[in-house]
């Protein structure tokens, strides 16, 4: 990547290279790297890891008939010091990168490659020199194999998941079959040196026309837990879209057309399955997580066969070793969350509240993050996302995205609701919309594009949309253990000429977050370091 002119770099450096900031009781440091100029169609893809000398990332350049992958090293000041294109081949066939990971001080590239003998794909791992990015093509390890498949096939999948302590790596491959048949899955657990610990093949109704994988989790002791959504009818007759919007046909039905299930594959070779549905329940969205004790936690939104609203928060705790259900709770949604409403400019009728049923709006909240706090309490965050379609012509519709409030629910370790609240925002740009949620001790932090005009809002206040006359500002929101909220402006787009990209970035530890910003072909990396202690509340 070529650097922009020196004067631009100096201006940015002097303006905000290392910011010590405090807003009330929220204290943080914000470090800026240099602005870089990307190649055409190139963008930051994922964060690989860091050591004492800097950070390792992956950039991808998506061209019309070719995709190029670059490994990049940044120093501790977030400035680029090394870049190399990934051009590895196995048996003369080009490898396609799946993930670059950092294990035991070793940089490892996991990629897929065509295998002529099996007419399929192999998943292979190569060691990468972290100083030069050199790779010995002949020194590789096969982590998975899918026969009779092509990289263009739709009905196959590769999933790479790490345990929280990075001591275990789960490689899950869905081998392609006839679209009307169940998929054959291979589960294999490796240690941090990529030595295989166990392997199991199973036939599952997953990635076929009847089911969709939601989450895969791997425990520190080497068990795999999978949450999937199994449909009773063919995919063509799904009654809700991928955002959970319910079709008119569903409202005439009594029963939902799917169920959620948890599959556990354990290190002793045993497997167990739990059907989430207990009684007459309809689930809008669920997520899977392991708590601090290693138990399986499944939680999300449910209704009691009333597809027009969300009745409350569902909670399920399962012993990860035995599969025994430890706790099942159906919480009514806190009234303050339902009634906590804000006034939006340029609102549309399709997403305004139904006064006869205030919970109607909550079906538009997608469950995004499930986080476990230091004290064992659990945080759910969901974001309002509604897509409004406008007819233009028989061959064209225009789609308008309404990305709004973030709902936060705190649960006790046993699933009881502690409190709930909403953080007001109004975004219209799907490329700069959404948010990050991360934990620091017993606090939850949100990071998103907003506007300074919405910093000090109270229920009933008017919400200003992000962008346009109101401008863009990257906002940091801290919500403490008692639901007290404090907002800070990290930076404004007009001051640094960069946009914050919420869907990119990485959490390094509970105190540090790697942040990506860009505008056009310019990009810049930031490091946010929180300086609050976990027991330092925001007060009354």
N, C-alpha and C positions, 0 to 999 in steps of 0.2 A: 504494500500500500504506500502511496506517495503522500508525504505530509503537505498540508496546505502552507501557505506563505508564512514566513517567520513572524511577521508582524501580527498576524491573526493569532498565532500560538501565544505570543507574548501577551497580547491583550487578554486572552482567556486565562493565562497563568496568573497574571497580576490580579485579575478580577476575582477568581474563586478557586485557586488551585487547591487550597486546603482550608476549609471553612470550619471554625469552631462555633457552633450555634446552640442557642437555648431559647425555647419558647415556653415560659412558665417553668414547669418541672420536667420538660422533655429536653434532654441534652444529647447532642450528637456531634461527631466530626464527619465532614464530607470532603473526600479527596477526589480531585479531578485529574484525569490523564490528559494527554494531548488530543486535539482534534486530528482525526485521520481522514483521508479521502479514499473511499472504497472503489473497487472496480465496478463497472456497470453490472447490475443484477446480483451483486454480492451482498451478503448480510451475515451478521453474527448468528450462528446456529445453536451452539450449546457450550456450556462451561464444563471443562474437564476436571480441573483441580488446581491446587496451589501447593507450594512448598516455601522454604525460606528465601528462595531467589525470585519468586514471582508467581504469575498465574498462567494457566494453559487453557486456550479456548479453540473452538472450531468455527471457521467461516465457510460458507457454501456459496458458490456462484452458479446460479441456475440459468444456463443458456438454453437456446431453443432446442438443440439436439445433443447437448452435452452438459453434464453437471460436474463442476470442479470443486474439490474439497481442499481447504488449506488449514494446516495446523499453525497456530500463532502463539508466541510467548510474549507476555507483558511483564515488565519488571514491577517492583513494588510501588513504583510511582504511576503504574498503569499505562506506561508507554511501551510501544512495540519494540522489541529487540530482536525477534527472529520470526521468520515466516517460511513455510515450506509446503509445496503442494503434495498431497497424498496420492502417489501413483503406484501403489503396490499391486503386484500381480501374483497369482498362484496358478501354476501350470499354464502360464500364458494368458490367463483370464483376469480382467480388471476387477479389483475389489471395490465394493461400494461400502463406504463407512456407515456403520450403524451407531456406534458410540465410542468416544474416546474417554477413558476413565483413568484415575490415578489411584493405584493400589500399592501399599507398602513402599512408597517412594518410587514406584515404577509406573511409567506412562504406558498404557496398553490400548491398542486400537482393535476394536471388535468390528468386523466387516463381513459382508456376505459376498460369495463368489460362485460363479457357475461351475458345476461339476459335470463334465461330459459323460463320465462313466455311469452316473446315476440319473442323468438327465434332470438334475435338480439343483439345489443350492446348498452350499456348506456355509456354516457360520464359523469364522476363524478368528484367532487372536494373534496379534504380532506385538512384540515388545518394541517400544519407540524410545530412542535416545532423547532425553528431555532437553539436551543442550543443542543438538544438531537436527533433531527430528528424523535422523536416519533410521531405516528399517531393514533388517535382514530378511529378505523375502522368503528364503528357504527355511527360516526358523519360525514355525507357526504351530498352533494347536487348534484342532477341530473341536469346537464347542457344541455343535449341533448339525444335523443333516436332515434335509427335506428332499425326498426323492420325487421325480416326475413333476417338477414344478418349474415355473419361470418367474423371473422378477416382475413380470407383467400380470401374473395371476392375481386375482382379487381374493381368493379364498385360502389365503395362508397368512401367517403372522409370526413375527419375532418380537419377543418381550424380554427386556434385560432389566432386572430389578436388583437393587442392593439392599442388604439389611442396614439398620440404622447405624451399626458400628462398623460397616463396610467389611466385616469378616466373612460374609457369605454373599455369593452372587447367584441369583436364580436365572437360568436361561430356559425360557419357555418357547417352544416352537409349535405352531399349529400347522400340521401337514395337510395339504389340499386334498379334498375329496370331491365327489359329485356335490353340486350346490344343494341338493335335496337330502344329503346324508349328513350324519354327525361328523365332526372333525376329530381327527386323531391327534392328541396332544402328547408331547414329550416334555416332561419336567426333569431338570437336572440342576443339582446344587453343586457349586464349586466353592473352594475356600479362596482366600485372597491371593494365593499363589496359582490359582486356576487349576488346582488338583480336584478331580471329581470326587464328591463325597457320596452321592447316591443319584439314582436315575429311575424314573418310572414312566411308562407309557399308558395313556388312558384314552378312552373314547368318550367324547363329551359333546353335548348339543351346543357347542360354542363356536362362534364365527360361521355357523351355518345360517340358513334362513330363519332359524327359530330362536336365536339367542345372541346376546351382545355382551362382551366383557366390559365390566365397569372398573374394577381395581384388581391389582395383584400385589400382595405384600409378602415379604420374606422375613422371618424372624431371625434373631441373632443365633438361635440354636439350629437353624436350618430347616424350618418348616415353611411350606408355601400355603398361602390362604388367598382364595380367589372369589371375588364377588361378580356374579353375572346375572343377567336379566333374561329369563326364558319366556318366550311367547307361546301362547296356545294356538295361534293362527299363523298363517303364512305372512311373511314380511310385507307382501304387497298390501295386506289389509290392516297394517298397524293403525291403531286408533289415536296415537299421539305422536307428534313429530319429535325431532331430537332435542327440542327445547322444552318439551313437556306440554305443549299446547294441545288441548283436547278437541277431537273432532265432534261434529254434531251427531254422528252415528253413535258415539260412545254414550251420549247423554240418554239414549234410548235403552241402553243395556243396564243390567243389574250388576254383573260381574266384570271386573277388569280382565283384559285379555293376556295378562302376563303375571309372572311371579318372580321374585328375586330369590337367589340361592347362594349359599356360601359353600365352597368346596375347599377342604383342607387336605393337603397331601403332606404326610409327615415323614421325618427322617428315618423312621423304622419301616417305611413301606406302606403303612396303613393310610387309608383315606376315609374321610367322612364328609357328609353333606347335610346342610341345615336349610330347610325351607323357611324363608324369612316370614312369610305370611302366616299369621296365627288365627285371626278371626276374619270378620268382614272389613278388610282394610284395602285401601288403594294407596300405593306409594308413588309420589311424584319423583323423588330423587333420593338415592341412598349412597353412602360412601363407606369405605372400609379402612380401618386403621388398627395398629397395635398400641395398647396403652403402655405405661411405664413398667407394668408387671408382666408384659408379654401376652396379655389376654387379647382376644380379637374383639374389636369394637365395631359395630355397624349401627349407623344412625343417619337420620334424614327426615324428610317431610312425609306425612301421611294424612289421609282423610278416611273417614268411615263411609266408604261408598258414596261420596259426594264429590264428583269430579269438578265441581265449580269452585271448590275452595280447599285450603289446607287447614286441617283440624288441629294439627299439632306436630310435635317432634317425637319420633320413634327412636328407641334405644335398645340395643341388644348387646349383651356381653357374653362371650363364649370362652371357655377354657381352651387354650390353644393346643394342649396335649391330649386331653380326653374328648374334646368336642362337646362337653356338657354345657348346656345353657345355664349361665350363672345369674343373669338378670334380664328381664324384658319389661320395658316401661313404655306407656303411651302417655305423653305429656300434652295437655292442652296448651295452645300457644298463649304466651303472656298477653294480656289485654293491652298493655302499654305499647307492645310492638304493633299490634293490629291498629290501634288508634293513633299511633305516632305518624302523622301525615304532614306533608309539606305541599306548598302550592307551586306548580310548575308553570313557566311561561310557555306559550305555544303548545299547550297540551292537546292531546287528541282523544276523541271520545272512546276509542277502543281500549285505552289503558287507564281511564279514570276510574276512581273507586265506585263500586256498586254500593250505594248507601244502605240497601236492604241486606247486604252481606259484605261487611268490611273485609273479611278474609279473602274475598274473591281475587283481590290484587296479588295475593301471595303465591298463587300458582305460577306467576311469571318469575319467581325467584329461583335461579339455578343454584344448586349446592356446589360451591367451588372448592372450599377448603375445610378439612377436618384436622384440627390441631390438638395435641395433648400438652397441657401446661406442666410446669415444674412440680406443682402440688398435686397433680393427678386429675385436676378438673379438665373439662373438654370444651373446645370452642368450635362452633360451626359458623361459617360465613357463607352467605348467599347473596347473589346480585340480581336485581331486577333487569331482565332483558326481554324486550318485546320487539318483534319485527312487524312493521306495518307495510302491507303490500298495496300498491296503487296501480290500477289498470292504466296502461298507456296505449296499447294496441293489441290485436289478436296474437301477436308474437312477442310482446314485451310487457313486463311489469317492472315497476321501480320499487325498491325495497328501502325502507327507512328504519334505522336501528335506534331504539330508545333504551339506553343503558343507564340505569338510575341507582337508587338507594342500595346500600349494602346492609343487609340484616345480619346481626351478630347474636348468637344464642350461646350462653354458657351453661354447661351441664356439670353436675357433680360427678365424681368417679362412679357412682351408682346410677347415673342417668337422669336424676331429677333436675328440673330447670332451676338454675340459680338466678339468672336474669336474662333479659333480652333487650336489644336496642337497635336503632337504625342510624346509619350515617348517610346524610343527604348528599346526593350529587346528581348531575344531569349531563350525560355525555351523548353525543350524536354521531361520533366518528368511530366506526367499529375497529379501525386500525390502531387508534390511540385509546380506545376504551378499555374497560375492565380494570383490574387492580391486582396487587400482590397482598398476601396476608402472611405474616410470620410472627413467631413467638419470641419474647425476651423475658425469661423468668415466668412470671404469672400475668404478664401484660400481653395484649395482642396489638400488633401494629399493622396498619394499612398504608399502601403506597399507590397513588393513582394520579391521573391528570385531572385537575380541577381548575378552579378559578379563585382568586383572592376574595372575590365578592361573596363567596359562600363560607368563609372561615368561621364567622361568629353567627351561626344560625340557631334559631329556636323553632320548636314546632309551630306551624302556622305561618312561618316566614316564607317569602317568595324565594324560590331557587333559581339561580341564573345558570343558563347552559354554558358549557365549556366551549371555548373557542370564539371566533368572531370578535365582536367589540369587547367581550369580557376577557379575552385572552386565555392563554394556557399557563398553568403553574403546576409543577409537581408537588403534591401535598403529602405530607407524612402525618398520619393520624394515630395517636396513641390512645388505647382504651385500657384502663387499669383494671385491677381485680374487682373493683367495686362499680364498674361501668362508667366511671368518670372519663370524659373525652377531652382531648386537647389536640389542636391542629397546628401544624407548622408548614411554612412554605420552604421547600428545599431550594428551588430555583424557579425562575420564570422563563418561559420560552423566548420572549423578546429580548431578555438580557443576555442569554447565552447562544441564541439562534439554534437551539436544539430541542427536539421533542423527546420526552421520556417514553420508552416502550415497555408497558407493563408485562407483556407476554414473554419478554426476554429477561434474563438475569439469573441469579442463583444465590441461595443462602449459604454462606461459608460456615457460620456457626451462629449461635443465638444472638451474638452481638454485631455481626457484620453481614452486609448484603452487597453483592456485586450487581451494579446497575448499568443498563445499556441505554444510551441516548443516540438519536440520529436526526438528520434532516437531509433529504435528497441523498447525495452520495457522501455526505459527511457523517462521521460517527465519533463517539467519545465514550469511554468507560469511566465509571465512578465507583467509589467504595464508601458506603455508609456505615459508620461505626457508632453504635448506641453507647451512651455513657451513663445510663440509668441503672441503679441497682434494682434487683427483682422485688425488694420489699419497700421501694420508695413510691408511695402512692401519689396521686394527683391532688389529694385533699378534698375538701368539701366544695 
